Amino acid sequence: MPHLELNYNIADFYQVIEDLLNAFGPILYFVIGVGLAVLVISGIAHIIARIRGDE
């Protein structure tokens, strides 16, 4: 019986995680997207500076 209870608790835990992802998913994707954009832009700026010799 404790084993079944454990399975129910794990299922509830996964359900909570899924609900949180559904609620905060768009925000997480936005933050990740902005972070990647900043990395790409800074990388391009770094390459341009190296080409121009401003390093």
N, C-alpha and C positions, 0 to 999 in steps of 0.2 A: 504493500500500500504506500509506503513512503516513496518508492520508486515512481509510482504514478504521479504522486504529488509533485515530485521533483520535475517530471516532464511538463506538468501544467505550469509550474513556475517558469521554466525555461520558455515555454510558448508565450506566456504573458510578457516575459522580458523581451523576446523578439518582437512582439506586437508593439510594445512601448517604443522600441528602437525604430520600428517601421513608421509609427505615427510621428515620431520626432523628425525622421528624415523627410516625411511628406510635408511637415510643417516648415522645416528650416531648409529643405533642399534648395529652393530657388535662391535663398540668401547665401547658402554655401557655394552654389555654382557661381553666383555673382562675385563673391569674394575671391574664389579661385580664378575666375576669368580676369578680374582686375589685376590680381597678382601676376598672372602670366603675361598680361599686356604690359605691365610695368617692367617685368624682366626682359621682354622682347624689345621694348623701346629703349631701355637702358643699354641693352646689348648692341642695338643698332647705333646708338649714340657713341658707344665705346669704339665700335669699328670705324665709324666716320672720323672720330678724333684720332685714331691710330693712323688712318689713311692720310689725314691732313697733317700729321706730325705734331699734334698738340699734346701728345701723351706726356 
